Amino acid sequence: MRIDIHVHGALSDLTMSPDQYAERLRAKGIERAGLIGELSEVLAAYRALPDYVIPIPWFDMDTLSPVQIHDALDAGAAGIKFIDPRFSYGDPRYDPLYRAVHDRGKIAVFHTGYLAPEFSRSPSHTDITLMRPAAIDALSRRHPDLKILMAHYGNPWWEEAWKITWSSPNVYADLCGGTAIYRSLNMWRGLFAPNGTLDPVSISKLLFATDDRIFEEAYDPNPFCEFYDELFDAIGASEAQREQVNRGNAIRLFLSDL
């Protein structure tokens, strides 16, 4: 079983009961899902499926206040998603937001790398260099105890993302969405098993995720399941390491007190 820690979708798209849908996804091997979206949408889904949905609301971080973060966490959010900033994620002006997440023991999820126009809050202002893994490094140095998840592994700054997760004990990452699954397996082998020797630190910092849309008939985790399995096989990951990536890290980071 796996936890898909990065999905989108609206409960209104369901064509069956929530419980029936959850059972259908579990039959596909997805035991829970981290739903990212507007606060009202993810909380509605969480209320309908409290044992399946992990609610992770996103916000416009340039208008967001620490009070809003606390309110969202009080309402049941398991973490906070940050995306499309007007300044670098590493800019100290965002520190009050990061402290609010840290003080509640929750996880800060960051979109890193390329951002598709449909997810941009203001396409004419989107600057993907503000969302590089290097920006995560800057803030993680000031907030070494803040739990951080880099979504999309910094695409296309793959090696930069590898270096930050390898070097920072509090930074994790996923390989969801975008073009990660289309890159050469040799590239991923070089990051996670350089010269054929598995790097246990690097693989221990990954989480399984798809960036697909749940609550729709078309939701299909199989391409990412196959990609992660091929990666595990290529680098010689143990069963324990596979379990850690597929669900263990998600349980520890998102569900320990949900």
C-alpha positions, 0 to 999 in steps of 0.5 A, a space after each residue: 500500500 502507498 500514501 499518495 501525499 500530493 493530489 488535487 480534486 474536488 469532492 463535487 466531482 464524485 459520482 459515487 459515495 465517498 466511502 465507495 470511492 475510498 474503497 476503490 482507491 484502496 483497491 488500487 493500492 492507495 490507502 490515503 491521499 494528501 489533498 492540496 487545494 483551497 481550505 474549504 475544499 480540502 476540509 470538506 473532503 476531510 469531513 467526508 473521508 476523515 480516515 482517507 483524506 489528509 487535508 493540506 490547504 494552499 494559500 497566497 503567501 503574500 497575503 497570508 497571516 500567521 493567524 490564518 495558518 493557526 485557524 486552518 490548523 485548528 480546523 484540521 489541516 495537516 500541513 500548509 502548502 506554499 506556492 507562487 511567491 512574489 519573493 524568494 521562499 528564503 526571504 525573511 519576510 516569510 519567517 512569521 508564516 514558517 514559525 506559525 507552522 513550526 510552532 504547531 509541529 506541522 509540515 510546510 509543503 513547498 511547490 519547487 521548480 516549474 509552475 504550470 500557468 494554470 496553477 499560477 495566481 498571477 501568470 505575469 508575475 510568476 518567477 520559478 527562480 523564486 521557488 528553487 531548492 536553493 531558496 528552501 536551503 536558505 529558509 531551512 537554515 533559519 528554521 532547522 526544526 521546521 518540517 519541510 516537503 519539497 514538491 516536484 523535487 525542484 524540477 528542473 533543478 534536480 541535483 540542487 534538490 538532491 543536495 538540499 535533501 541530502 544535507 538538511 535533516 528536516 527537508 524531504 521531497 517527492 517526485 510527483 507531477 511534471 516530467 520527473 517520470 520521463 527523465 532517464 532512469 540513469 539520471 535518477 540512479 546517479 543521484 540515489 545510487 552513485 556508481 552503483 552504491 545505494 545512498 541510504 540518506 537520499 532515498 530516505 528523504 523521498 515520499 510517494 506522490 502523483 500530483 493527479 486528481 482524485 474524486 475523478 474516474 480518470 485518477 490513475 496512480 499506476 504510472 507513478 507506482 511503476 516509476 517508483 518501483 523501477 527506481 527502487 529496483 534500479 538502485 537496489 532499495 530494500 523492502 524497508 526503504 520502499 515502505 518508508 518512501 511509499 507510506 512511512 515518511 508520510 505517516 510520520 510527517 503528516 499523520 503522527 498527531 492528526 
